[in-house]
Amino acid sequence: MKFYGVRRGRSTGVFESWEACRQQVFKFPDAEYKAFPTWEEASAFAACTAANIDNLSKPSQDSPAISPSRVAIWVDGSCFPQGDGSMRIGWGLLVKQDGREVYRAKGNDIPPEAHRHRNVAGEIFAILKSLEWCQAQGITEVTLYFDYQGLESWATGSWRTKLPFTQSYARAVKASNITIHWIKIKAHSGNPENEIVDQLAKEGASDGK
């Protein structure tokens, strides 16, 4: 099985078939993509922008202390509707540095006004919690793996934020002053880190029952 890393195309990230990759790069100006034998290699390729490649050979005092290829974050959310019409929503996150796990967390401390967003509210909170952790650690640049496009598009402004919760999310990401390299991955596709955060989010939603 091959994994296709796309770092310049209609969507970037790792794709598990040539057809899925082709949809992102065919007739896309200056598309950059490559096939790899492992998901990890394809992911590293997709996360490394041309600017970052140049910087690897041009260190400077302005470079971040930790490079994006060294710090990777996975996030997920989970939602369980209840019989009384309420919802239990959880979030989970996993952080790796140089391929080694350094932090994981889960929870369900999501305000009621955000519950209309269901599991997306959990995913948003996972990102916000991960950015808080990065700020506490002095980390200024990360690669973030996610499975819902709105998480990137709201934060970057390519999707309009129409509701207070998503507006607040976009402002918080911008105010964090952390450079994020967004990598969209397919949910429930066998990626081990994505499976871990999926389970953490489910546990977070179930905690306190």
N, C-alpha and C positions, 0 to 999 in steps of 0.2 A: 504494500500500500504506500502511495506517495502522499505527501502533504505539500500544499502549494502556499508559499508565503507571498503576499502582495503588500508592498510598502508604498506603492503609488498606483492608484486606480480609482474606480468609482466607490468602492469600499475597500478598506485595508484589513489585513488580518490573515488568518490561516484558513484555507479551504481544503476540503477532503476529496475533491474531485476536480479533474481538469475542466469540466463544463462549468462548475461553480466559479473557478478561477477565471475562465475565459469571459464570463459575463462581466467581470470587474475590469478586465484589461483590454478587451477587443476594441480597437479604434479609440482607445483612451490615449491622449497625447502623453508621450514620454512615460508610458507605463513601466513599472519595475516589478518583476515577479520571478520566482524561481521555485523549482521542485526540490524537495528534500525527503530523505528516508524517515525522518522523525519529526513529530510535532514540535519538539523543543527547538530544533534547528530552524524550522520554518517560522516559528514565532519570533526567534531572535532576529532573523532577517527582516521580518515585517516591522519590528519595533525600531530598527535602526534606520533613521532617516539619512539622507545624503549629507545633511549638515553635521550630524553626529559622526558619520564616517570620517569626514574631513577633520573634525575636532580630535579624533583619536590620535592623529599624527601631528596635531597642532595644539598642545596643551597651553593653557594660559591661566593667569591669575583669576580671570573672570569665569572659568569653568566651574560647574557645581562640584561639591565635594564628593558626591556619589553619582555615578553615571546612570542613565535610565536602563541600560542593559544589566545593571547589577541589582536594581530594586524593582521587583515586580509584585503587583497587587491583583488579587482576584476578588470579586465581590458577587453577592447574589442576595435575593430576597425571596420570601416565601409567605403565602397567605392561606389561611384555613378559615373559610366561612363557618360560622356557628349557627346552631339551630335557632337562636333568638334573633338572628339577623346581623349580629355583630361579626367582627373578623379578628382573628389573631394573626398578626403580621410580624415576621422576624427578619433579621438581617444577619449576614455572616461575611467575614473577610479573612483573607490569608495573605501574609506578606513574606516574600522570599528575597534574600540578598545573596547574590552569587550562587543561586540555585539551592540555597539552604533556608529552611523555614526559620523565621525570626520572630513571627508574631501571628496570632490568630485571635479572633474575638467574635462574639455573637450577642444578640440582644433583641428586645422587642419594645424599646422605649420610643415608640413612634406616636406622635400626638394624634388625637382623634380626627382632627381636621384633615389629616393626610391619608386617612384610611380609604378614601374614595379611589386612591391610586393603587390599592391592593398590593400585590407583590412588588410593583415598581417603587412604592414608598420604601419598602425594605431595601431595595437595591440602592436607592438614593441615600438612605441613611448609612448603608455600608460604605459608600464612597465618602460621605462626610466624616464618618468615624475614622476611616483610613487616612484622610487628609489631616485630621486632628493629630493622629498618631505621628504622621510624618513631620508635622510642624514641631512636635515635642522632641523628635529625634534630630532635628536640623536637616531633614531630607528635603531637597528642593526640586527634584526631578524624578519621575517614576514612569514605569510602563503599567498601564491599568487594563486588565482584561475584564470584559463585561459581555452580556448577551442580549441587551436591549438597546437598540440604536438611539433612543431618546436620551439616554444617559450622556452620550457624547454630544448629540446634536443640540440639546438644550444648553449644555455648558459652553459650547463653542459659538452658539448663536445661529447655527444653520437651521434650527427649528425655533419657531416663535414660542416663547413661554407665555401661556395664556392664563394660567391659574397661579394663585399666590404661592403654593408649595413649590412648583417648578421654578417660579421666578426667584424665590428665596434660595433654592438650590443653585441656580446659575450664578447668583451674586456671591454665594459662599465659595464656590469653586474659584471664581475670579479673585476674590479677596484672599484666598489661601496663598497666592503667589507661588504656587507649585506648578511646574511645567509637567503636563500630563501627555504621554504618548498613548492614545486610545487604540486598543486592539479588540475588535469585536470577534467573539467566538460563538460557535453554535452550542446552544444549551443541550445538555444531556447527550453529548456526543462521545463520551468516554474519556474526556480530558480529566486527569486525576485531580488537578487543582480545582477545576470547576465542580467536580463531584464533591470535593471537601466543603467548599463554601455553600453548595446547595444543601448539604446535610447540616452544616452549622446554622443556616437560616431556618431550616425546619425545626432544629432544636431550640433556636431562639424564640420562634413563634410558640412552641409548646411549653417553654419554661413558665412555671408559676401556675399551671393549670390545676 
